[in-house]
Amino acid sequence: MKKLALHWQILLGMALGVVFALILTNFEWGAGFIGDWIKPFGTIFINALKLIAVPLILASLIKGVSDLKDISSLSKMGLRTILTYIVTTVIAVSIGLAVVNLVKPGGTISEDTRNELVEAYGGEAESRRMEAQKQKEAGPLQALVDLVPDNIIGAASSNRNMLQVIFFAIFFGIGLILIPEKTAKPVKDFFDGFNEVILKMIDLIMLAAPYGVFALLAALVVEAPSADLFAALGMYALCVVGGLIIMIGVYITLVWVFTKKTPSFFLNGIGPAQLLAFSTSSSAATLPVTMERVEEHLGVKKEVTSFVLPIGATINMDGTSLYQAVAAVFIAQAFGMDLSFGTQLGIIATATLASIGSAAVPGAGMVMLVIVLAQAGIPEAGLALIFAVDRPLDMCRTVVNVTGDATVSMMVAKSQGKLGEPHVKDWDDNYKVGS
């Protein structure tokens, strides 16, 4: 019998967790049993995700930057590629924040349910609020000062200092490619291997996801049994999907404005890569197909695709960063926290930088969300509210990640005079040369 795909296992675990909790709540001892014997496994799962946040940033980001190879004399194409990726990521995060602030899915949670959540996680939430208040009282350049750590070991000891870790990783990666290649090779080989180990650890952690979701959902039903919480979760999912659809509309517009290619041309060309991205939830796994579709069906020259698309699979995670913005504000709304404009600007910056370090594999976005939550002063325990629907949303946001890579490759190719006509095989009835 064929084994069930992981995303179906997670959805099954979610459903079973809800059903299991609803059944046990009919017994007097049910809530205590879930709290004592089920919830701890959900906590362990969240801790495992938080555990690999720092090594994931270091491994993925140092490898991504060092793979650029020519940072010392960054070409016009390279600079334009990176800047365009950053701009589209900022747009994505801004769209996410606009949608979630407009719809306010977390605001639909009743006062009673919110009080139960605050009571459950009140100590952590209050400490975060106090820290956020201290940051507001600091000088205008304090955030810039805090960006540069005086001790990387100390910075890496807490997920709260993740921006400092990101700064170090970028700085280290730049230094690595400025030294002679022979000297850099053993260090790069180490981080290549280190990155593979971390990706495998993510695979292993995600194998436990169905059980972690089961425990988290069962505890959630017992601790906050109100129906409005689940209605709010549905609204949250709609906000993410709605934001992702808007972002794809932005990509289509950018392609049309900068390259004069029609939406149907673009979507038909990249369609198979989008479907593969949806089924695998992995930009890295989709990369070979993305390169083939962009080169042969969208007319981008190979010298552009071979440079722009691999970088995009590493640093361009627009769908992931949009989801992180929506999730962070939703969790804050669920806890009754009012995020200031400055804090939300911080979410834009953090989500943009965190997306650079997001591995192109399933589940990595949830790890990066921990960074965004910590930096914004939002309790990481709120992950329990959204993890149940994370897998299907991960599939959707990977489609946006891949679509963004294709969009930027077409824009860069057009600016470099390297965007031609498709050159697909004659047997492809849908695309003829010059069509």
Steps between C-alpha positions, in 0.01 A plus 500: 500500500636838396600721790295816549674823394624713788252783444211253515648350816509847656141576401396161639687570823324835527156345453570213740632743762181704487276190509705343780475815713128544435438142614713531814344831603182300573683333787593672824859380480540573127643852519756401762608197300561708188684769697726251677556232237428647156591869502868441597560330163375812324735711713791272412419539131499881523828490694655283227406762242650776713810287563623510140416866423854632561691220322254520208568871457877453518513202267252618236598867490879453502466242223266725299725806521824312438352330194474840330878471443545848348388730782830694485414626151126448502375527146214720392286192457583369847428830673173544312396144581555534873339843522195383303462197724514723808244741354252223414542353849425838660192530277387152606539572872320833459209328323479246780493772766238699307268199462526380860453851642198555275327168572619463863444121520636483855258773606205264453607303805272576794620664818448176695713298259766771494506503880551124502793536260653783701456300819672201342792701360466823699843495665688471173275757329553755776876461498501554123288812537742641758797435273319664209428805715869531587584492129251781431669715764845450347666751265416517127821321396485232770366246251807560282729460799326178601546361150876458551582253780804532723503122552364263238491209744288707736277617213447143381395390848154654457254502210412851611831622352447342159560823307851506648553142384378594151740796493790274600404235242491755216827659618664158527376396156637817339836450671505139383477589131751785524785270607684274251285215375752237608492632858122533502427153361530298824282753685240497222507120492436500874198730472370306198507185711367687804209629289417147381496375860264779609267430206495133599419599859204699367389188312518297820312760703229523235449124524373566851273781379179289487547402865600852603192642328282236665628605843480873428144485367381275780643741759358797310147356503521434874655834591295717266193301400306797362382463142608854416864395523456257213304759302791739554743231380298467179509877452876493556543237227286707263715806574816308408353353182347836403833674550678235292250543216553876509876443487466283189300787350795728580736262320276489192487880498879530533554257212249685282642847578871413475502231230171562312416130528132415553371336819396187308849467350661526842259271688498234226878505490557466873188288574664155530764636739221654711322164520819321601568768761150447639542124524853501647492819713866538404656772284822297487327187371319709238813688385592274204147525359488874569824552307374290209166684478651847534769432241305303240146631545553859616801577282756591768861432397688226685765737639220683684305197623815329629582806711165647603295189579742317735545824696122540510455149640724608788412862577165569331216371718223751432217259580670396823563858613139601421372210707733591786361855509139379505576233760686738731222760504230231530669348806541847649129571441408167658693599813342844504832672424492831313802518270624852435586628152869485593470138608333410172779675310732277700300199380561611141875523561522175698282297263701629203833404660366172635374403155860522377595227745194281442599162364319401182343194665160422655449631853791747506260797495362400838850507645554849358168613646651443843755770413234749392289435811794536736620822339150654516451399863218254421483177708640208300244278676248649257640260237251252645221714354610473138703185452192291422451676166869562427557211260232591240605865531864392453400341171332825390785730600758282324308566177548872562871453578558323166284749309703785650825340386369474144375859505834644611690290245285643220544857626878464532524331159303784339726762659808315371363442149488126564126437470416332168229275364417152634694218339303192596491168317297478183281233653370746759172612341441766761821695436658547160817695435409865478154451651 
